[in-house]
Amino acid sequence: MRAGMLRSLVVFLVLVVCATAATAEDQIVHDAEYYVLEAQNGQRWSAEDGKLDERLAALREKYGRPPNIVHVMWDDTPFGDVGIPAIQKIRGLATPHLNTMAEEGILFTRMYTEMGCTPSRAACATGRLAVRSAMYNIGMLLESHGLRAEEVTIAEVLSKAGYATAFHGKWHLGDIEESYPHNQGFDEAFFTGYNQILSLWTPRGEGANATMGLIEDMLPANPYKLDDTFVTKAWVQVAEGTKGGATRQWGDNSHDNYMKIDPEAQRRTLEFIERNAKAGKPFYVANWPMLNSFLPSPKKHSPSRSNLQDGLQANIDPFIGKLLAKLRELGIAENTLVVCMADNGPMSHNPPPGTGMAETSFRGGKGDFLEGGVRVPAQAWWPGVIGSGQVVGDIIHETDLFTTFARLAGATEHIPGDRITDGIDQTALLLNGDTHGRRDYVFIYAGPRLGATVKGDYKRHWISPDPVGEASGIPAAFFFLPADPREVSPLLANLIHLKSPFNRMKLRHDLWKKRYPDSTELHGVPWTGVENATPELKALARPRVDRAKLPFDPLEYIEHLDELPFDPDLDPGLGD
């Protein structure tokens, strides 16, 4: 009885403390752990913020507008493949423009992301862990799934502050109409609903045996086939649209068209920048490239013979060179922040032949809550504002970009206060450099389950990425990352000191989630509202069956997709 009352009192006090702190931080509600840090460092941060505000005000007065922001994010790259020439030399990779950018700005050594494409992009767009928006499933062909309209994106926040906004590239946040980027706050969008594996969903992919039976027209007639609706006949490879305007499919679903996506996205990004620079309008543009086809290219660029490293060397790096040159040509480089990064670690589990995906400094890759899955190459460049040649050891999470961009734009007031925003304002880290970060923790989710927690130099696995280790009977794995960056030697003696502090962190995190519950997945008919939709695309909402002969609605399943259990086996490395 007494123990139960004590537990209730503890829960009440935690919630009261967090609620009090939340009201003190304007309208933004952070995760509970942030308030523990703010209570200890708030006075120092406040003094630092006063000086930062003066610097930002001086910059705005000098240029007559807030800074422009460019965010470039590509796929599946291990830490060290960008910005660190020594590791690149070992790996057989050269990215001179990205390396120069790192030399002239900040190289982050502890940029954390989500563990896969869709969750990582949702986190960047909303400033929230993907589990909160229910965007933890990696979207595949006809996922019938997407980002809710109720989510507030960085494009919506910046638009309210007078920014022109654009998205070009791999959106990967859904194929239902309300999830399209131009329906999520962007003034203009050129986007794919899915991932770079689209290159395999083509006749060329079928011809290369990359898929089997997807393009049925290429196969001999199957005399045993009874169902012509099982394999889809239509999807949208890439679409375009404007805020409040029509959505149109761009090109067809061929491999040749796929190879045009990144060049077209890059062209649009550079044109968007030039147009708004000449108009004197601040802008935010997200260019998230497809990176490269999974089908082999006839020409190799990297000695590693890796398809995806070829993409970095021959696609992404030249674009960064053109981007920085364009900003200098227009005379806006010193009023433009550029952030470049990967969305998650390498797809090191069962990769397609020739992709050359592999671990480097950290163990694990895409789909893992190990450091190799969520600790990525990242850098920031802002001439005259960000000091050159910086290598910072502070923890930063991709959600922090949301809040930081809003601060720089003078748009913090537009961040909603009715939900948890995981992103922390890291303006001090950008402008003041190493040791000025404002987080020392990260919660890493494996789908809807908390996989691990990082606190400073320590990390605790809540579920096991290793069935052998799980069978050993060790109740939890604790790691000291500086001495064990590959997370192979769990600490036993340290369990005595670390068990309770990590337990307290998790309880605070879970209690705060009860007050601000996670969303459920949103589903619907894919690719509606496309102005130039083909008959095959329209048929997605009108299944090719005689409904009069069915005792049910063939689309009834869409309303129940969220009832499917999350299957970690679909994403290798997520644990048991």
Secondary structure, 3 states (H helix, E strand, C coil): CHHHHHHHHHHHHHHHHHHHHHHHCCCCECCHHHHHHHHHHHHHHHHHHHHHHHHHHHHHHHHCCCCEEEEEEECCCCCCCCCCHHHHHHHCCCCHHHHHHHHCCEEEEEEECCCCHHHHHHHHHHCCCHHHHCCCCCCCCCCCEECCCCCCCHHHHHHHCCCEEEEEEECCCECCHHHCHHHCCCCEEEEECCCHHHHHCCHHHHHCCCCCCCCHHHCCCCCCCCCCCCCCCCCCCCEEEECCCCEEECCCCCHHHHCCHHHHHHHHHHHHHHHHHHHCCCEEEEEECCCCCCCCCCCCCCCCCCHHHHHHHHHHHHHHHHHHHHHHHCCCHHHEEEEEEECCCCCCCCCCCCCCCCCCCCCCCCCCCCHHHHEEEEEEECCCCCCCCEEECCCEECHHHHHHHHHHHCCHHHCCCCCECCCCCCHHHHHHCCCCCCCCEEEEEECCEEEEEEECCEEEECCCCCHHHHHCCCCCEEEECCCCCCCCCCCCCCHHHHHHHHHHHHHHHHHHHHHCCCCCCCECCCCCCECCCCHHHHHHHCCCCCHHHCCCCCCHHHHHHHHCCCCHHHCCCCCC
